[in-house]
């Protein structure tokens, strides 16, 4: 359960449910979500059953938004059987908005079909990751800007909300340019209709990132870089820009100012102050 800032400035409650199903067909170099998937296709009925078990233990109006993340692509029939969409929509009926995640290449008519089943709005989260030309081609994501632009336009045409994931510290982006390319990617996403943009610091642990780091092609981003990228992105566009705060303790940071930076990032996520907040000053980092 999380709190998220809405476009108008209000704070809404969001319930994120992680569903276990088929592995994603894309092998992105920065991803470790395959650890939470199963071998073979998702059995029909498995996802609704998981969602039922979660919701059965919660009050009826526990949150404004339901986020369904299945460590794959929601509109991949192998990961989410079409037969399950009506029941999933029925279970999501108490929520004003439902967010699902999908590769841009899988966005098409089935998205509209699911949106029509919902009682509330549909938001599709798409990983743009980075617009750095070299890095984007090396991520194994099989995504170019034309495909992203097409998916964003399709969602806008059908009145479906777009959330975009942007990486901080993407492999093959020089560390000294990391914040700049993150901010530029946030700006690109907002210009193409993203109502929400989440900055996600790349975290090691999947094996491939450690291999790239040994080759000098990946440098883990720092907590200070995340704070800086968020701060610079807030004034870019009407999109709600936030920083992903999960596992912040894994990011390299100074012990003396870590707590202050985490506190400031969380505050910026929820408040978007009209005037710049004082930056964290740390003698140990100077």
C-alpha positions as CSV (number, residue, x, y, z in Angstrom):
1,X,0.0,0.0,0.0
2,X,1.4,3.3,-1.1
3,X,0.5,7.0,-1.4
4,X,0.8,8.7,-4.7
5,X,0.4,12.3,-5.8
6,X,-2.3,12.8,-8.3
7,X,-2.3,15.4,-11.2
8,X,-4.3,17.9,-9.2
9,X,-2.0,17.7,-6.2
10,X,-4.1,15.5,-4.1
11,X,-2.6,12.3,-2.6
12,X,-4.3,9.0,-3.4
13,X,-3.8,5.6,-2.0
14,X,-2.6,2.9,-4.3
15,X,-2.6,-0.9,-3.7
16,X,0.0,-2.8,-5.7
17,X,-0.6,-6.5,-6.2
18,X,2.2,-8.7,-7.6
19,X,0.8,-11.6,-9.6
20,X,2.8,-14.6,-10.5
21,X,2.6,-15.8,-14.1
22,X,4.5,-16.5,-17.3
23,X,7.9,-15.0,-17.8
24,X,8.4,-12.0,-20.0
25,X,9.6,-12.8,-23.6
26,X,12.0,-9.8,-23.5
27,X,15.3,-10.3,-21.8
28,X,16.2,-6.7,-20.7
29,X,19.7,-6.4,-19.3
30,X,18.5,-4.4,-16.3
31,X,15.6,-6.6,-15.3
32,X,15.4,-9.3,-12.6
33,X,11.7,-9.9,-12.6
34,X,12.1,-13.3,-14.2
35,X,12.8,-14.5,-10.6
36,X,9.1,-14.0,-9.8
37,X,7.7,-15.9,-12.8
38,X,6.7,-19.5,-13.6
39,X,7.8,-21.9,-16.3
40,X,5.3,-22.1,-19.1
41,X,2.1,-20.1,-19.8
42,X,0.0,-18.7,-17.0
43,X,-2.8,-21.2,-16.3
44,X,-6.3,-19.9,-16.9
45,X,-7.8,-18.8,-13.6
46,X,-4.5,-18.4,-11.7
47,X,-4.4,-14.6,-11.8
48,X,-8.0,-14.0,-10.7
49,X,-7.4,-16.5,-7.8
50,X,-4.3,-14.6,-6.6
51,X,-6.2,-11.3,-6.8
52,X,-9.2,-12.8,-4.9
53,X,-6.9,-13.9,-2.1
54,X,-5.4,-10.5,-1.7
55,X,-8.6,-8.5,-1.8
56,X,-10.4,-11.0,0.5
57,X,-8.2,-9.8,3.4
58,X,-8.7,-6.0,2.7
59,X,-11.6,-3.6,3.4
60,X,-13.8,-2.9,0.4
61,X,-12.6,0.7,-0.2
62,X,-9.0,0.3,0.8
63,X,-7.5,2.3,-2.0
64,X,-8.2,4.6,-4.9
65,X,-6.0,2.8,-7.4
66,X,-5.2,-0.8,-8.0
67,X,-1.8,-1.6,-9.7
68,X,-1.5,-5.1,-11.1
69,X,2.1,-6.0,-11.9
70,X,2.7,-9.5,-13.2
71,X,6.5,-9.3,-13.8
72,X,5.7,-9.6,-17.5
73,X,3.3,-7.9,-20.0
74,X,-0.4,-7.7,-19.1
75,X,-1.4,-7.8,-22.7
76,X,0.7,-10.9,-23.6
77,X,-1.9,-13.7,-23.9
78,X,0.7,-16.2,-22.6
79,X,1.1,-14.2,-19.4
80,X,-2.5,-13.1,-19.0
81,X,-5.1,-15.3,-20.6
82,X,-7.9,-13.4,-22.3
83,X,-10.4,-15.6,-20.5
84,X,-9.3,-14.1,-17.2
85,X,-9.9,-10.4,-18.2
86,X,-13.6,-10.3,-17.3
87,X,-13.1,-11.7,-13.8
88,X,-10.1,-9.5,-13.2
89,X,-12.2,-6.4,-14.2
90,X,-15.0,-7.6,-11.9
91,X,-12.6,-7.9,-9.0
92,X,-11.2,-4.4,-9.8
93,X,-14.7,-2.8,-9.7
94,X,-14.2,-1.0,-6.4
95,X,-11.1,0.9,-7.6
96,X,-11.3,4.2,-9.5
97,X,-8.2,3.4,-11.6
98,X,-6.5,0.2,-12.6
99,X,-2.8,0.3,-13.6
100,X,-1.2,-2.6,-15.6
101,X,2.2,-2.8,-17.2
102,X,3.0,-3.7,-20.8
103,X,5.8,-3.5,-23.4
104,X,4.9,-0.8,-26.0
105,X,4.9,-3.5,-28.7
106,X,2.0,-5.3,-27.2
107,X,-0.4,-2.4,-27.0
108,X,-3.3,-2.7,-29.3
109,X,-7.1,-3.5,-29.5
110,X,-7.0,-5.9,-26.5
111,X,-6.1,-2.8,-24.3
112,X,-9.3,-1.2,-25.4
113,X,-11.3,-4.4,-24.7
114,X,-10.0,-4.5,-21.1
115,X,-10.6,-0.8,-20.6
116,X,-14.3,-1.3,-21.6
117,X,-14.6,-4.0,-19.0
118,X,-13.5,-1.8,-16.1
119,X,-15.8,0.4,-14.1
120,X,-13.0,2.9,-13.6
121,X,-10.2,4.2,-15.7
122,X,-7.3,2.2,-17.2
123,X,-3.7,3.3,-17.0
124,X,-1.0,1.4,-18.9
125,X,2.6,1.6,-17.6
126,X,5.2,1.4,-20.3
127,X,8.9,1.2,-19.8
128,X,10.6,3.8,-22.0
129,X,13.8,3.4,-19.9
130,X,16.1,5.8,-21.8
131,X,16.3,7.8,-25.0
132,X,20.1,7.6,-25.0
133,X,20.7,6.2,-28.5
134,X,23.5,3.8,-27.7
135,X,22.0,2.6,-24.4
136,X,18.5,2.1,-25.8
137,X,19.9,-0.2,-28.5
138,X,21.9,-2.3,-26.0
139,X,19.1,-3.0,-23.4
140,X,17.7,-6.1,-25.2
141,X,14.3,-4.5,-24.9
142,X,13.6,-4.4,-28.6
143,X,12.0,-0.9,-28.3
144,X,12.7,2.1,-30.5
145,X,11.2,5.5,-30.2
146,X,8.8,5.1,-33.1
147,X,7.2,2.1,-31.4
148,X,6.9,4.0,-28.1
149,X,5.4,7.0,-29.9
150,X,2.9,4.8,-31.6
151,X,1.8,3.1,-28.4
152,X,1.5,6.5,-26.6
153,X,-0.6,7.9,-29.5
154,X,-2.8,4.8,-29.4
155,X,-3.5,5.2,-25.7
156,X,-4.2,8.9,-26.1
157,X,-6.6,8.3,-29.0
158,X,-8.6,5.8,-26.9
159,X,-8.6,7.9,-23.7
160,X,-6.4,5.5,-21.8
161,X,-3.9,7.0,-19.3
162,X,-0.1,6.5,-19.8
163,X,2.4,6.0,-17.0
164,X,6.1,5.7,-18.1
165,X,9.1,4.2,-16.4
166,X,12.4,5.9,-16.9
167,X,15.7,4.5,-15.7
168,X,18.4,6.3,-13.8
169,X,21.8,4.6,-14.4
170,X,20.9,2.7,-17.4
171,X,23.7,0.4,-18.7
172,X,25.9,2.0,-21.4
173,X,25.0,5.5,-20.2
174,X,28.2,7.2,-18.9
175,X,27.9,7.8,-15.1
176,X,28.7,11.5,-15.5
177,X,25.7,11.8,-18.0
178,X,23.3,9.7,-16.1
179,X,21.2,12.4,-14.5
180,X,21.1,14.4,-17.7
181,X,19.8,11.5,-19.8
182,X,17.3,10.6,-17.2
183,X,15.8,14.1,-17.1
184,X,15.8,14.2,-21.0
185,X,13.9,10.9,-21.0
186,X,11.4,12.2,-18.5
187,X,10.9,15.2,-20.7
188,X,10.4,13.0,-23.7
189,X,7.8,10.9,-22.0
190,X,5.8,13.9,-20.7
191,X,5.9,15.4,-24.2
192,X,4.3,12.3,-25.6
193,X,1.4,12.2,-23.2
194,X,2.6,10.5,-20.0
195,X,0.5,11.6,-17.1
196,X,2.8,10.0,-14.7
197,X,6.6,9.3,-14.9
198,X,8.4,7.2,-12.4
199,X,12.2,7.4,-12.2
200,X,13.6,4.0,-11.3
201,X,17.3,3.6,-10.2
202,X,18.9,0.6,-11.8
203,X,19.8,-1.9,-9.0
204,X,22.3,-4.7,-9.5
205,X,21.7,-8.4,-8.6
206,X,20.6,-10.1,-11.8
207,X,24.0,-11.2,-12.8
208,X,24.0,-9.4,-16.2
209,X,24.5,-6.0,-14.6
210,X,27.4,-7.3,-12.6
211,X,29.0,-8.5,-15.9
212,X,28.4,-5.2,-17.5
213,X,29.8,-3.4,-14.4
214,X,33.0,-5.5,-14.7
215,X,33.3,-4.3,-18.3
216,X,32.8,-0.7,-17.3
217,X,29.5,-0.5,-19.1
218,X,27.4,0.0,-15.9
219,X,27.9,2.2,-12.8
220,X,25.3,1.8,-10.1
221,X,23.4,5.1,-9.6
222,X,23.7,6.9,-6.2
223,X,21.0,8.2,-3.9
224,X,22.2,11.7,-4.5
225,X,21.8,11.2,-8.3
226,X,18.2,10.1,-7.8
227,X,17.5,13.1,-5.7
228,X,19.0,15.4,-8.3
229,X,17.2,13.7,-11.3
230,X,13.8,14.0,-9.4
231,X,14.4,17.6,-8.5
232,X,15.3,18.6,-12.1
233,X,12.4,16.7,-13.5
234,X,9.7,18.3,-11.4
235,X,9.5,21.5,-13.4
236,X,9.5,19.9,-16.8
237,X,5.9,19.3,-17.6
238,X,2.4,18.8,-16.2
239,X,3.2,15.1,-15.7
240,X,3.4,13.8,-12.2
241,X,7.1,12.8,-11.8
242,X,8.2,10.7,-8.9
243,X,11.2,8.6,-7.8
244,X,10.8,5.0,-7.1
245,X,11.6,4.6,-3.4
246,X,11.6,0.8,-3.1
247,X,14.9,-0.6,-1.8
248,X,16.5,2.8,-1.5
249,X,18.8,1.3,1.1
250,X,20.6,-0.5,-1.8
251,X,21.7,2.7,-3.5
252,X,25.2,3.9,-2.7
253,X,25.1,6.9,-0.4
254,X,26.9,8.8,2.3
255,X,25.9,7.5,5.8
256,X,25.8,11.0,7.2
257,X,23.2,12.3,4.8
258,X,21.4,9.2,3.6
259,X,18.4,9.7,5.9
260,X,18.0,13.3,4.9
261,X,18.1,12.5,1.2
262,X,15.5,9.7,1.5
263,X,13.2,12.0,3.5
264,X,13.5,14.8,0.9
265,X,12.9,12.4,-2.0
266,X,9.7,11.1,-0.3
267,X,8.5,14.6,0.4
268,X,9.1,15.7,-3.2
269,X,7.2,12.7,-4.5
270,X,4.1,13.7,-2.6
271,X,4.2,17.5,-2.5
272,X,5.8,19.0,-5.7
273,X,6.5,22.3,-3.8
274,X,5.8,25.5,-5.7
275,X,9.2,26.8,-4.6
276,X,12.4,24.8,-4.7
277,X,13.1,23.1,-1.4
278,X,16.6,23.5,0.1
279,X,19.0,20.8,-1.2
280,X,20.6,18.5,1.3
281,X,23.9,19.9,2.4
282,X,26.5,17.4,3.6
283,X,30.0,18.2,4.6
284,X,31.0,14.6,4.1
285,X,29.9,14.7,0.4
286,X,31.3,18.0,-0.4
